[in-house]
């Protein structure tokens, strides 16, 4: 259990090459938190940035040394690993996660905290009007529908990082010790009284998205294989159905051979069916491989991240 040290809100921000947005983010965030009249802290996690992000973060630390800490990771481990590192350093009764690119405005944080005051233990933001390319909007809708149909997790917008978690939920997440994790989904799994609230979404002002198509695909594979066995169950049912259909086709061919005699026609049709079924088998093996790969990663128990240095104000003894 983390010692809150009187901190009410901890804001955890993963940072990977966001040098251009860090100063405006810091100014807007501290203004919002100061107006809230509650004790707070900000934990930046530098996820192996190669630009000036770390240097800027250390400057921000110098401006508010009592309220800011910077976790420097040894290399780029990915967004969720960086958030996990920040959660381990957070001391607040409520922990808010926020992206560094300013697409999720920090001014929306009071909306989440208001629902905590109403008794909720996990509050997720969902982008009421998502900005960005048409492809990203369509892809976001598709993956949310896929997750909703294949898991029991109820989240309108799994890609929105603006979320708030109660201290108790954060502690359970940290105790889970999963190597491959999806923090919003874990929190939703452990929450006893979750809620969602619409939040604003802004177009990216600087830099570029760190999630290309392949990373988005990998992220959703990890989410589905980590929280449901539905793909395996679907292919088991599909395989059973195909077996029945194949048995019926064999019986039909046998009857035709007895009645009509040997036939040369239909060879290419059978080859087409065979190729289709081979493709289905390969797809099924791939899905099975995803689950085996997850087991492999979990068995190795490698740490999801390595902290190079924790930058913070020295507390008086």
DRENLUMVEX-43056 format. One record per residue (C-alpha): x, y, z. Coordinates in steps of 0.001 Angstrom, whole numbers, padded with zeros to 6 digits, always signed. Layout:
% residues N
XYZ
...
//
This chain:
% residues 317
+000000+000000+000000
+001446+003333-000994
+001885+006083+001587
-000104+009039+000278
+001913+011640+002284
-001168+013863+002193
-001303+013854-001623
-004827+013666-003005
-004204+013575-006776
-001252+012026-008577
-001060+012699-012318
+001024+010127-014220
+002214+011194-017676
+004234+008879-019973
+006547+010852-022239
+008224+009706-025435
+009702+012428-027624
+007127+015124-026842
+009526+018032-026300
+007337+020559-028106
+004233+019940-026011
+005729+019569-022526
+005895+023259-021580
+002288+024118-022592
+001110+020867-021011
+002854+021701-017731
+001501+025250-017605
-002086+024197-018317
-001942+021194-015998
-000487+023024-012995
-003012+025830-013464
-005862+023314-013431
-004512+021488-010387
-003840+024713-008459
-007407+025865-009070
-008695+022586-007651
-007478+023487-004146
-006367+019906-003462
-002885+018556-002832
-001325+017123-005955
+001804+015771-007596
+002876+015155-011179
+004938+012130-012165
+006510+012293-015608
+007909+009037-016975
+010480+009537-019716
+010199+006411-021847
+013623+006528-023502
+013138+009800-025391
+015924+010729-027814
+014952+014371-028196
+015089+017154-025585
+012154+015770-023563
+014211+014670-020559
+016066+017993-020341
+012766+019877-020392
+011296+017592-017748
+014233+018310-015455
+013643+022039-015965
+010004+021583-014967
+011124+019626-011925
+013278+022578-010902
+010287+024925-011108
+008019+022862-008855
+010417+020557-006972
+007982+019720-004183
+005266+018529-006556
+007053+017047-009568
+009048+013855-010028
+010646+012457-013158
+011124+008717-013680
+013795+008080-016319
+013574+004652-017950
+016667+003055-019446
+015090+002678-022922
+011739+002767-024688
+009483+000125-023138
+006131+001346-024455
+003294+003481-023161
+001674+001019-020775
+004976-000033-019217
+005774+003643-018659
+002382+004220-017035
+002996+001201-014804
+006320+002720-013707
+004491+005945-012865
+001814+004111-010893
+004503+002571-008687
+005757+006051-007801
+002333+007633-007306
+001324+008458-003722
-002090+010023-004251
-005475+008746-003134
-006555+009199-006755
-004228+008542-009697
-004954+010212-013039
-003239+009118-016239
-002753+011602-019057
-000968+011618-022407
+001723+014225-023035
+000555+015253-026504
-002248+017574-025286
-004888+015761-027314
-006643+015040-024017
-006930+018504-022404
-005768+018618-018756
-008669+020992-018061
-010948+017916-018221
-009445+016361-015069
-011996+018004-012694
-014749+016084-014519
-013135+012816-013478
-012536+013936-009901
-016172+015007-009546
-017263+011415-010175
-014814+010209-007525
-016513+012531-005076
-019770+010804-006061
-018357+007426-004943
-016872+005843-008080
-013506+004058-007882
-012547+004080-011597
-013520+006854-013988
-012736+006543-017693
-012904+009359-020181
-014296+008773-023640
-013725+011152-026525
-017106+012629-027395
-015797+013934-030713
-012511+012381-031716
-010086+014428-033777
-007708+012934-036298
-007801+011212-039656
-010840+009305-040863
-008785+006100-040845
-007892+006486-037152
-011514+007217-036236
-012764+004177-038123
-010018+001976-036666
-010880+003194-033162
-014548+002304-033615
-013633-001107-035044
-011320-002124-032197
-013767-000893-029561
-016514-002998-031122
-014187-006006-031373
-013253-005709-027703
-016886-005206-026664
-018005-008301-028591
-015189-010586-027425
-014688-009566-023770
-016819-008626-020768
-015007-005295-020365
-017327-002310-020630
-015380+000679-021982
-016615+003090-024587
-013158+004244-025626
-010243+001990-024738
-007772+004298-026501
-008444+007312-024275
-005667+007594-021690
-007425+010275-019637
-008568+008081-016753
-008619+008159-012972
-008136+005293-010537
-008678+004958-006802
-005685+004084-004662
-007112+000645-003901
-007488-000206-007593
-003945+000965-008353
-002563-001266-005593
-004368-004310-007019
-003017-003537-010515
+000517-003373-009139
+000044-006661-007291
-001111-008467-010451
+002464-008490-011836
+001445-009332-015384
+004266-008969-017887
+001995-007852-020729
-000675-005569-019372
-003366-003165-020511
-003925-000865-017549
-007396+000558-018411
-008725-002980-018896
-007180-004232-015638
-008681-001304-013751
-012092-001985-015280
-011746-005628-014255
-010978-004769-010617
-013331-001797-010212
-016411-002207-008028
-018158+001006-009108
-016747+002283-012429
-018071+005237-014409
-017374+007039-017664
-017548+010679-018635
-017284+012424-022028
-014136+014507-022453
-012917+016890-025105
-010353+015790-027661
-007985+018076-029529
-006013+017601-032707
-002323+016948-032200
-000508+020280-032272
+003058+019014-032556
+004938+015794-033156
+003387+012596-034462
+001506+009653-033080
+003687+006916-031595
+001163+004246-032583
+001418+003106-036164
-000920+000483-037631
+001241-002459-036585
+001502-001262-032969
-002259-000778-032811
-002769-004324-034081
-000308-005699-031521
-001941-003720-028721
-005355-005145-029520
-004003-008686-029806
-002540-008256-026311
-005846-006893-025010
-007975-009705-026414
-005638-012563-025490
-005165-011098-022014
-008840-010835-021128
-010776-013477-023044
-010531-016930-024599
-013305-016076-027075
-011104-016428-030215
-010128-019965-029213
-013712-020854-028407
-014893-019381-031707
-012417-021468-033707
-013323-024600-031753
-016978-024066-032649
-016064-023165-036232
-013900-026300-036545
-016725-028469-035242
-019129-026930-037772
-016670-027445-040642
-016192-031075-039588
-019931-031701-039781
-020127-029971-043174
-017140-031999-044439
-018732-035239-043287
-021917-034308-045126
-019923-033496-048285
-018077-036832-048141
-021386-038657-047756
-022833-036762-050737
-019801-037593-052927
-020008-041276-051910
-023705-041461-052799
-023118-039741-056159
-020292-042167-056943
-022613-045122-056325
-025451-043640-058374
-023691-041658-061135
-020313-043386-061163
-016800-041842-061177
-016779-038101-062034
-013921-035817-063086
-015910-032627-062654
-015690-030635-059461
-011960-031134-058878
-011167-027423-058886
-014119-026724-056602
-012767-029221-054112
-009303-027689-054407
-010774-024240-053700
-012550-025586-050612
-009320-027278-049532
-007291-024067-049870
-009934-022180-047895
-009845-024709-045066
-006045-024704-045027
-006148-020913-044680
-008611-021234-041795
-006332-023772-040104
-003332-021463-040433
-005355-018587-038961
-006401-020788-036060
-002784-021804-035434
-001863-018102-035420
-004482-017324-032777
-003334-020273-030700
+000222-018980-031110
-000801-015617-029652
-001956-017316-026464
+001157-019499-026310
+003303-016398-026810
+001544-014682-023919
+002171-017696-021690
+005816-017666-022797
+006227-014014-021811
+004527-014560-018459
+006641-017611-017604
+009901-015721-018238
+008854-013066-015683
+011068-010390-017181
+010478-006903-015740
+008262-004767-018014
+010608-001779-017586
+013907-000743-016022
+014231+002554-014154
+017522+004277-014931
+017072+007102-012447
+014411+008746-010314
+014723+012528-010346
+013059+014226-007394
+013461+016894-004763
+015438+015629-001770
+013169+015402+001249
+014513+016764+004542
+015268+014094+007093
//
